[in-house]
Amino acid sequence: MWCDTHVRPPFKVHPKRNPITVLDKRSYELSLYKDVIKVLNELKDNNVLIFSASRTLTPKIAVKLLKLFEIDHFFDDNEWGPGTK
């Protein structure tokens, strides 16, 4: 999913879906792959630093989605925006 081309804000969490499903303006459903939380927890439990990098033109949307999926706290740092990483 490319947050700068495929989805449209505003976003909201689907009230009846577990695991978390996020809906965009057009009710397009976004969800994480089933093992994402398990993998992130395993990395943190083993003191692995986690960084994200993206050339997205919409880093504010990316931040919002991480928060809505409740995974933003896993990342030690992010480098987002146009250009090389």
N, C-alpha and C positions, 0 to 999 in steps of 0.2 A: 504494500500500500504506500502510495506516495502522498503525503499529507499536503503537498502544495499543488496537486493536480487532480487527485481522485476523490477527495471528500470536501464537503462544504460546511463551515461553521454556520450556526452554533451547534455544539455537540451536547449530548446528554446521555446519561447512563440509563439503559433500559431497566425499568423498575422490577421486572420479573425474570430476568435472566441471570443464571449462575452457571459458569463463571461470568464475570463482568462482560457485558456487551455494550458498546457505545454506538449511538445513533447519530448520524449527521443530519443536516438540514432536510435532506430528501428521504430520511429514514433508512439510509444505507447502513447496514450493520457492520460494525468493526469488532473483531475479537482477536485475542492472542492465540497463538498455537497452544495446544493443550499442555505442553510441558514447559512453557516459558517460566512460570512461577517456580516450578520445581528446580529448574536449572539455575535461576537467579538465587534462590535460597541456598542451593548447594555451593555455589560460588562464594556467597557471603559467609556461609558456615566454615568455609576453608580459607577465609581471609584473603580472597582474591579481589583485587581492585577492578571495578567495572567502569568502563568509559564508553560513551557513545559518540559517534561522529556521523555527520550527514552534511550533504551539500544542499539541503533543503533551502528554498527561498522563504520558507515560512516557519522559522524556529519557534515562534510563539504558539503556533498550532501544534507543533511537535511536543512542546512542554505541556500544553493543555491535555493532550492525549495521554501522555505518561501519567499525569496526575489523575485523570479519569479512570485509567486502568489500575491505579494504585500501585504503580511500580517505580515511580520517580525516586523513591528513597533508596533504591538499590544502586543507583549510579553515583559514583564518586566524582565524576566530572563529565561534561559534555562539550563538544566542539561542533557547533552547527553554523551553517551559513554558506554562501557561495564560495567557491575556491577549492583548492586541494587540501587534503587533511594529512 
